[in-house]
Amino acid sequence: MAERLPASPGELRRFLIDKLPVRGFWIHLDEAWRTLRSHQHYPRSVEALLGEAVSASALLAATLKFRGTLTLQLAGDGLVSLLVAQCTHDFSIRAVAHAPETITGEPDFRDLVGAGRLSVTIEADERSARYQGIVMLEGPTLAACLESYFANSEQIPTSIALSADGQLAAGVLLQNLPPSSLAGAPATSLRDEDWRQLKGRVASLDGPLLRLGTPADVLHRVCGQFDCRLFESAPVRFVCRCDAARVQNVLRSLGIAELRSILAEQGSVTVTCEFCGRPYSFDPIDVERLFAPGASPETPQSLN
């Protein structure tokens, strides 16, 4: 078994196969993955799927040149009714899943997602643009569904391997690009037999190697006899974008009458961020301040 990497928040590395129009990305999440789940408690099978989705969201974001947010969403009629994983252009990640608190047995991917859809939404800040691609959740794994997304929505042959457990999440994405899309690439396309070989190598990556192996370990398995150039790493971190101002705006939209009713029943109004689990608690004085003349979004409130 590969030697475990030293603990780090997380990193993503780009690589190219020399003399071939092939690029790839390797991701490894350590502390970032555990921090993301520090306020979330999922059954083991859901936890593994969420980790794969988080890794995939960062791999997909790495394929783009944009400033904004990429959102990977699974929605179906299985045990996991909704899963959302997000990654920004600078590799800040967050994610959440809706699933039962306990699940018996060892459900596979099909049991978890059922019949449904996978969507990839890209919101670019600089153009105020929004793009969304959707495919049906028809593959046996999340990686297979994402490969279908690239084949149908992007027309880019892509091979993906993903793995996650309670401590680590990791993945590899490999793409067969048009020869002109990479600087210094040859004028000819990749031979079908070479691409089949590379795809087979990605498919052969097992979970322990993905999660515990170094980039050199993993890419030696992927690239085989082909020369590979590995670029410097980019840090990946968990960052939740919830803040007091956003929560206060949500509460104002409910109206003072609704909030007073909640206060009468519960003594306080508490809003908990689904992504990070941070509770925002408002006592009666905090609530009245929200609706005071000239109230600012920066009005202080109690934080647990």
N, C-alpha and C positions, 0 to 999 in steps of 0.2 A: 504494500500500500504506500502511496506517496506520503512524503513528510508534510505535516500540516504547516501552512503558512503562518508567520507571526501575526498576532492580532492587529487589526487596523480597522478604521471605519468602513472602508471599502474602496476598491479601485477598479478602473476600467482601462483596458489597453487595446490599442489598435494594432493590427498586423497586416502585412501584405506578403503574398507569395511572389517571389522574384520571377520576372519574365512571363508572368501569367496575369490575366485581368481578374484577379481574385483578391478580395479584401475580407478581413474578418475583425471581430471584436471579442475580447475575453473579459468577463466580469466576475468579481469575487466580492461578496458582501459578508462582513464579519460583524463588527460592532454596530454598523449602521442597521443591519438586519435585526439584531437583538434590541436595539433602541426603538426601532419602529414598532416592535411588538411589546414593548415594556408595559403598556396599559391595555393590551389586547390578549384575550385568552381564547384560543381556538383548539378544536380537536386536531390531532396530529396530521390527519390527511388534509384538512383545510389549511393548516399551517404550511404544509409542504407546497400546496398549490399556490398559496399567496406568495411564498418565497420565489417560486418559479415566475409568477407574474411580475413581481417587482424586478427581478433580474431581466426579464424580457423587456419591460418598459424602458430600462436603461440601455439595453442593446439596440432597441429600435430608435431611441433618441440619438444614439451615437451615429446612426446612419444618415442623419439629417444635418443640414446647415441652416440653423434657425435660432431665434431667441424667443422662447416661450415655453409652453408646456405640452407634453405628449401624455395622453390618457389612454390606457388600455383597460377595456371594460368587458367583463363576461356577464351575461344575463341569460338565465335559463330556468328550467323547471326542475332542476335537480336539487340536491341537498344544499348547494350554495346558490342562493337565488340571485345574488349580485356580488361581484368582485370588481374593485376599482384599484388600479395601480397607476401612479403618476410619476413622471420624471421630467425635470426641467432641462433646458439646454446646458446648464452647468452641473447637471447630475445631482440635483437634490431630489430625494425620493420620499414618497409616502404612499400608504395603501390601506385598504379596509375591505373586509368581506362580511357578508350577511349569511350566517349559517347557524344551525342548532348548536347549543352549548355542548352537547354530548352527541356522539355518533358511535353506534355499535359497529363492530367489525372493521374491515379494511376496505372501504369503498374505493373504486378506481376513478379515473378521470371522468368516464362516462356517467357513473353514479353521481359524482359531485356536481357536474354542470347540466346533465340532462340534455334536453333539446333547447337550443337557444342560439344566441348570436355573440360573436366576438366583434367588437368595434375598436378602431384605433382613431383617436381624435387628436389633431394637431392644431393648437392655437398659437399663432405666431404674433408676437408683440409688435414687431416693426411694421407689419402690413395690416394689422388688425384683421388677419385672415383666419379662416377656420376651415380645415379639411377633415373629412371623416370617411374612412373605409370600413366596410362591414362584410363579414363572411359568416356563414353558418358554423356552429360548433359541431363539426362532423368527424373530426379526427380522433384517434385513440389517446392523444396526449395534447397538452397545450402547445408543445413545440410543433406538432404536426398541423394544428390549426393555424399557427402563425406562418408556417411554410405555405399553407394554402392562401393566406392573406397576401403574402408577397407575390405568389404566382398569379393571383386573380386581380388584385388591386394595383400592384406595382410592376407586374410583369418582369420580376427579377428572380431568377432561380436562387433559392436561399435554403441553407441547411442550418438547423438549430438544435442545440442540446441544452437542457436545463436540469437543475437538481437543487433541492433545498431540504433542510431539516430544521430542528429547533435552534441550531447554533449558526449554521452557515447557509448561504445561498449563492449559486454560481451559474454561469452559462457561457456558451460560445455561439456566435453567429457567423456564418460564412456565406459570401455572396459571389456569384458568377456574373460579373459586370460586362457591359459592352466594352470592347478593347479601347475605345477612344475616351472612356470616362476616367481612366487612371493615368496620371502623368508617368511617362516612361514605359507604359504598357506596350506589348507587342501589337502589331497591326492585325494579327489573326485572333480569332476567337479561341476559347478553351476547347480542347477536344472533348467530345462526349465521354469517352472512356476515362479521361483524367477527372472530369467533374464527377462521374459516378464513383470513382475511387475516393475522391475527397469527401463526398457525401457519406460514403460508407464509413470513412474514418470518424467523421463527426458522430454518426449514429452509434459507433462502437464506444464512445466515451461513457464510462459508467459513473454512477453517482459519487462514489468515494474519490475517484480521480478528479472529477470536476470540483468537488467541494474542498478537497484537501491538497490537491496538486498545485505546484507553482506554475506560472505561465509557461516556463520552459517544458515542464512535464506534459502539460496539456497540448501545447503546440507541437511538440515532438510527435505526439500521437496523431494530431490532425494533419500536419504537413508531410510527415513521412520523408520520402526522398526529395521533396521539393525544398528549395532554399526559402527561408522565411525571415522577414524583417519585422522585429517587434519594436514598437514605439513607446515613448515614455507614458507613464500612467497618469490618469486624471482621477482625482479623489471623488468618491461617491459618499454622500452623507444623507442621513435622515433629517429633513427640515419640514416642519408643519407650518402652514401659512395662516393658521387661525390666529386671531388677535381680538383684543377687547372691542375695538371699533366695529368690526364685522358682527360680533355677537350683539352689541348694543343696537345696531341697525336692524338685526333680525327681531329683537324684542320690541323695538319701536313699531315695526310693521304689524305686530300682534295687537297693539293698542293698549291703553292704560286699563280699560275695563277687564280685558282678558288676564292681564298680569295681576291685577288686584284680586281676581278670583283665584288664581293659583296661589297667591300669597295667603289668602284666607284659609286654603286647604292645607298648604304645606309649610307656611312660614317663611319661605324663600323661593326664589326662582333660580334653578340651576340648569345651565346648558353645558353639555359635555361634548367636546370635539370627537367625532367618530374616528378621526385619523390618529390622534395622539393621546386621547383619553383625558385631556386636560379639562377640569371642571371650572366653569365660570359661574360663581354664585352671587346673586343679587338679593340683598335684604330689602325691607320696605323703603328705607331711606334711599338706597341705590335706585330702586325703581322710580320713585317720585322724581329723583334728579334727572332721570332719562327724559322726562317730559316737561321739565322746568323751562321757562322761556330762556332762549339763548343757550340751551344745553349743547355741549360740544361732544363729538364722538370720543374725545379723550377723557370724558368724565370718569373719575376713578370708580372702581367697583371692587367688591371683595373677591379675592381669589383663594381657592383652597389649594 
